[in-house]
Amino acid sequence: MSSLHYLILSSSGKPIFSTHPTLSMTSSAATSTLLSFSESLNLPLQSLITPQKSLYILKKSSLYLLCEYTSSSPSSSPPATSLITLTLEYLYLQILFTLTSKVHTIFKKSPSFDLRGMLGATEGVMNNLVYERKGAFVTQAVESVKMKKNVRDEVTHSLKQITVRIPLTLYGLLLSSSRLLSLLLPQNNDLCPLTSDLHLLINFIEEGKGGLMKSESWVPVCLPGFREEGFLYAYICCLHHPTSLFLVLISSENDPSQFFQFQNAKDALIKHLRLDDGINGDESLPPSPIITSLLSPPSNTSLLKSYAPGLLHFLYKRTGKISVKLESEFIFPVIEKECYECYSYLIRSIRVNSGLEGLREEGKGEGYIIKGAMMYVIVGEGGKEVMACLGKEVGVREGFRRVRRCRERVDDEEEEVFFREERF
C-alpha cells in the first residue's frame, strides 16, 4: 500500500516531528544529499523522484520540512505537488502557531538544539493537520454554518454587544464543529487574520476538543498571517456540548484581568442566546433558535438536492482575505482524494491564467479535466469559485450548465449560507 511520511528536521539534522515516529526516512542517503544540495538553490520545493520513492523538501530558514512518498506499485502516483507543498507549509505554520518565528533565533544561537521539548504535546495537532484537514488545504477556505439570516444576525449582534466594550479585544469567533458561525474583526483591515490563521485555530480546538470542553482556557497562540513574531492570547470556552459550540475571544495582551472580563462576556452571551434553556434553565421554554439550527443542519443529500442535482460533490468558495466555503460531503468517499487533487489543479490553472497540461477551457475563468469516468469542473468569476465532480457521461455542456446553476442557487441564499464579517 502506498504511504506518505512527513518529517521535520532542523538544519543540523535534529528530528523535530514525524508522522511515523518509529520509522526513519528510508532514503537517508538521498535525504542528506538533497538537504546539502538545497542550500545552493533558491526553490520553494525541491524533489527527488524515483519509481519506488519520491522525496520532497521545503526549506524554511533553519527548518527542513520533508515528505516521503513510497509507491505500492509502478502504476501508482504521488499526490499532487501542490497538495504536498500546502501540507508542508501548514506544518511550518503550526510550529509558528506554537512557538512564533523566534524558533529561528533559537537555532541561530544553538543549531543542535532539541526543539521537541518546547513543542510539548503537539503531535496530535500536527497529525490532525496532515490527515484531517486536506479539504481545508486545497480550498484555502473556512467552512461556514448554514443558518437563517435572522438567527445569525441575532447571534452576531449579541456577540458584538458583549465584547465591544472589553479593551484589547482583537477578534471574536463562534465555532460549531469546526464551522464558523460568527466572526468579529477590528475596523483596521491590517489587523485582520488570514484564512490560514483560522485554520490553525480551528485545528487546535478540534484536536483538543476533549480537554477544552471541560474548562475555560487561556492559551497563547501565534497567528502567523497576522504577526509571526509574537503571541496573542485566546480565551476558549465550550458554550454547548451537544453542538460543539465554542466561543473564542482573542486579546493582544496577556492581562490577567482580561480572562475574567471574557468570562463575564461568556456568561452574558449564554444568557442572551438562551443556551442553557432546558439544562440549567426553564425546560418549559421553547428551545433557543441557535441550538435548533445547529442540531438540525442540512444533510449532504439535501445540499446536493437543493443546490447541485446531478453532481457527485460540489464546493462553493467565496474568496477574500478570509475565504469561506460551502461544501457537500462525498456520495462516494473513494473519489475524495482524486477530487481534491483535481480541484487543486483547477484552482491553480485558472489563477495563473494558463492552460496547464490536461486542462480544457470552457470560458474565462472556467475549465475542466477528465480522469477515468469522472469530470471535474471549475467556474470562477467575481471572487467566487464553484468546483464540482460529476460523471463524464453527463457531457461538458450539460456539466457546466449544472455547475453554473449550482452557483446561482447558492448566490440566491448567500446570506443564509455564509457568515458576514462584523467590524467593531
Protein Blocks (a to p, Z undefined) as FASTA:
>chain_A
ZZdddddddfkopafbdfblmbccfklmlmmmmmmmmmmpccfbdcdddfkbccddddeh
jaccddddddfbfkbccddfklmmmmmmmmmmmmmmmnojmlmmmmmmmmmbcfklmnmp
mllmmmmmmmmmmmmmmnopacdddddfklmmmmmmmmmmmmmmpghiabdcddeehiaf
bdcddfblmlpccfklmmmmmmmmmmmmmmmmmpccddddddfklommbccddddddfbl
klopacddddfbdcfklmmmmmmmmmmmmmmnopmgoilmcfkbccdfklmmmmmccdfk
lmmmmmmghiabdcdddddfbdcddddddfblmlmmmmmmmmmmmmmmmmnopacehiac
fbghiacddehjbccddddeehiacdddddfklopklmmmmmmmmmmmmmmmmmmmpccd
ddZZ
